[in-house]
Amino acid sequence: MLKKIGRKREAYYCFCTPERLQKLRERQTAMKQAPGYDGHCRNLSKEEVEAKLAAGEPYTIRLKNAL
């Protein structure tokens, strides 16, 4: 299933650290915004993703939602 989603480009790798995500939530809360992911890793190039994977950076898979 995950391979099918990846081939259709309906998902992407996210390499954001827990620290970055926490700071994002804090900033959004301070600005009276609903906390949510900002799509930071959504448009990484194939080369950037491959380099991060080769370096062993931890990641998660995120589904692409309409912006």
N, C-alpha and C positions, 0 to 999 in steps of 0.2 A: 504494500500500500504506500509506504513512504517513498519508494523509488518511483512509483507512478505519479505521486504528487510532485516530486522533484523534477521529473521529466516535463511535466506540464507547467513548470515554474509557478506552482501555486504555493510554494513554501521556500524558505531560505534559511541559511545558517546565520545564527546570531552569536557573536563573540563577546557581547557586553558582559562586563564583570558585575558581580552582585553590588560592588561599591558604586559603580556608575549608575546602576538602576536605582539604588537607594538615593543617591544625590538627585537624580531626575525626579523621583517621587517627592522628595523634600522641596525641590524648587517649584514643582507644580502645585503642591499643597500651599506653599507660601504665596503663590500667585492666585490662589482660590480657583485652581483648575482641577478637574477630575484627574487623578493619577492614571497614567497609561504609558505604554511604550511609544517612543517617538520615531520608530522606524530607522534608527541609526544605521543598522547593518543591512537594511533592505536592498540597497543598490550597490553593494560591494561587487567589484569586478570578479570574474572567474579566477583571474590570477591572484587577487587579494585573498579570496577564499582558499584557494589551493595552498598559498603560502602559510596562512594561519593554521590550516589543517596539518600541513607538513611540520610546522613548528610545535604541534601538539597542544595548541590553545584549546581550552574547554569551550564547548558550544552547546547551543540548544537549537532546535528546529522551530521556526515560527511560520505560521500560515499567513499568506498574503491576504489581507482583507482590503476591500475597497477603501480608498483614501477619501 
